[in-house]
Amino acid sequence: MPRPKTPRSPSPEDPTAAEWRVLRVVWDHGPLAARDVLSHLEDETEWSASTVKTLLRRLVEKGHLKTRQVGNSFQYSAKRSPFGALRRAADQLLERAGGERTGSLLAYLVRSSELSDADLAELRELIQSKPEEETL
């Protein structure tokens, strides 16, 4: 019998949409100084340096990033893994969708994602083993 899921309502530590953009840059390219984060975002946003610094400060306060002083600036690096943060966001999304719509939501995510052959193989294996897990 599957374990009941513990509700995961949003908390003040969860990143906002703008903070997610900054987190992705740090996960992909970090550790980075604020000016480097800004340079990675300048093509897709019109944020000022002070906006990026504010977002970085909030992410440090929320526990997603950590800082290290290098000369007269700070370098920002991830304190939490991308998977952990994304898993929490996914749990919240699935909870909001409700049980009856979960399959449709997952199908949409698969269709709209760029998946490697390895990703697809892992999904096939998971789907094939799912009925066995539910009968244990």
KAKADA-V777798 format. One line per field, one symbol per residue. ss: DSSP state (H for helix, E for strand, C for the rest). psi: psi as a letter, one per 30 degrees, with the letter a starting at -180 (. if undefined). burial: + if it has 16 or more other ideal C-beta (glycine too) atoms within 10 Angstrom, else -. A space follows every 10 residues. Layout:
ss->???
psi->???
burial->???
//
This chain:
ss->CCCCCCCCCC CCCCCCHHHH HHHHHHHHHC CEEHHHHHHH HCCCCCCCHH HHHHHHHHHH HCCCEEEEEE CCEEEEEECC CHHHHHHHHH HHHHHHHCHH HHHHHHHHHH HCCCCCHHHH HHHHHHHHHH HHHHHC
psi->kkkkkkkilk lffkkleeee eeeeeeeefl klleeeeeef fffflhklee eeeeeeeeee efgflllkkj bglkkklkfl keeeeeeeee eeeeeeelef geeeeeeeee egljkleeee eeeeeeeefe eeeff.
burial->-------+-- ---++--+++ +++-+++--- ++-+-+++-+ +-----+--- -+++++-++- -+-++-+--- ---+++-+-+ ----+--+-- -+-+------ ---------- ---------- ---------- ------
//
